[in-house]
């Protein structure tokens, strides 16, 4: 999402490269470029001016340490200001209560229903008992969508298909949750326009009747400054507790994320990318600032991996690696777990230094498809024993997967290289590793 902004900030900060000190003269041009980058990213004009004025004031008054270059010092100042602009620190949602009630509100098409499913899956993965309540009485497809999502993640969905009273459905859902030991009720409400007075009255009535422990406003990050205006309008009516930014994997300029906290004075609590149920993260202002400045976000990458990877499966794979018995079934399992971590380009952008490389590399979620197709075209025996795959088998696999024999050869070669590497690593014992480290010293 922040690719354009990252590139422009990088260009602006390069102006200080090679400078001996930070002065009002050499900072002026850099500040001008940073302000332009923020405005191009759709950051509110007043917010952009305020933040760059603060950066300039702090930079000129800073003492430069001998070990730190002016550019590095300036990057630190910009990082601190971006972090502060987006809220400073992570804000958790309030899920205390018996049951805790989380109400989801937002515009039509913002991704409320999908986010409701993602949040339910996120909380369920923490061992919590969750109930989804379908309260969009105007769009039957929304209720069906929520039921489908609930089925995918194994979370029960409370519906009353014939009723048109959203408040009554939500209250009934809460009673059902109490009777069935559900500790959290996520209420998916109807999408509405900020100018739709009837529906705005209904969402206000829902808030009053339910008295939710947490009210989240879902906003499409791709709507830019409109997102900020809508967030203000909704906040006046329901005084929500936090904001959720969806569709961060799209071609958004990022201005909403940078403006919304400052303008509405409500924290961004979650970010959401894509349609996968696992593609949800807490919003960490400091980590987002790191990504904007091309520093990566290793912590978020590790957390995603921990959520996506099954511990028992990892132990099983490790045991097979030790015995040098890794096969294509295991390889396929690993691909599926990587895909559950989310959008590939987003994952690579979290690796420090990879932001610039992404400009030259085209990465998409279809990257694994040819590999999966080739593995699915193999017989059970071929997957378990790749060494039996001869010329005629390669032709059959290529034909069945819509690939070429050369692609099949490449896959087999890369897989064998990976097995050999793992075999060598497995032969190195801890004592040998210590000796190797000692030699390097």
C-alpha positions, 0 to 999 in steps of 0.5 A: 500500500505504501510503495509510492510513499516509501519511494518518494520519502526515500528520494527526499531523504537522499538529499541529506546524503553526504551532508556534514550537518543538518542546517535550515538550508539543506533541510528545507528542500527535504521537508518540501519533498516529504510534504509533497510525498505525504500530499501525493499519498492523500494525507490531509493537507493540514496534517501534512503541514503540521507533521513536516513543520514538527519534523523541521523544528526538531531536525534543526534543533537536533545535535548530531552524534559523531557516530550518526550521519545527518541522514540517519538522524533525520530518518529517526526523526521522521520515523518517530513522527510517523509513529506518533502520527499513526497513534504511537502504540498498538491498541487492543480491543476490549473483549471483557464481558459475559459475553463481550459484544463487538459491533462492526460498522461501516460503509457499503463495500468496505469489507465489514462482513469479511472482516467480521469473519477474520476477527472471529477466526483471529479470536478463535485461534486464541482459544476463545468461544465466538458467535457471529451475529448476522444483522444486515437485514437489508442484504440477504446475501450478507447473511449467506456470506457470513454463514459461508465464512463461519463454515470455513472457520468453524464459528457458529453464525446466528441468523433470523432470515425472516426478521427485519429488526436488526436490534432484536436479532442482535439482542437475541444473538446475545441471549443465545450466546449466554445460553451456549457459553459463547464468550464473544458476540461479533455483530455484523451490521448493514452497510450504509452511507454517511448521508443515509439518515434512516440507516444512521439512526438504526446504527445509533439505535443498535449502539444504544440498545446493545451497549457493546464493549467494543465498536469498530468502524471498518473503512476501505483504505483505498478511499483516501481522504473520503475515508477520513470524512466518513470516519468523522461522520460515523464517529459523531453518531456512534462514538466508536472505539477504533478503526479497521483499515481494509484492502491494504493489499490494493493500490491504496496511497496510504493517506487514510492510515496517516490521517485518520488517527490525527483527524478523528482521534481514534486509534487504528486497531486492525489492518486487513489484506485480501480475502483470506481469513488469516489476513488480519493483523493488529495495527502497530504504528511503529512497525508501519512507520518502519515499513514506510521507511523501507526498514521492513517489519520482521516482528509482524512476519514472525507473528504471521508465521506463528499463526499460520504454521501448525506446531505438530506439522512442523515437528513431523516435517522436522523429523522427516528432514532428519531422516532425509525423507522429505517428499512432495507431500511435505513440500505441498504442505509447506506451500499451503502454510506459506499461502495462509500467511497472506499476500506474498508481496506484502510478506516480502515487503516485511523483510528489511531491505526488500522494499526497493527490490520489489520495484523490480520484481513482480510477485503475486499470489499466483506464483505457487500455482504452477508448482501446485499444479505439477505436484497435483498431477503426480501420482501418490507414489511419485509424490512419495518417491520423486526419484522414480519420475522418468521421462514418460512420467515427466511428460504426463505431469507436464501435460496434466498441469498445463506446464512444460517438461522443462518446468517439471525438470526445474521443479525436480532439480530444485527439490533435490537441491533442497533435500541435499542442502537439508541433508548436509545441515542435518549432518552438522552437529552442535559441537561442529557448529561451535567450532565453525563459529570459533574459527570465524572469530 
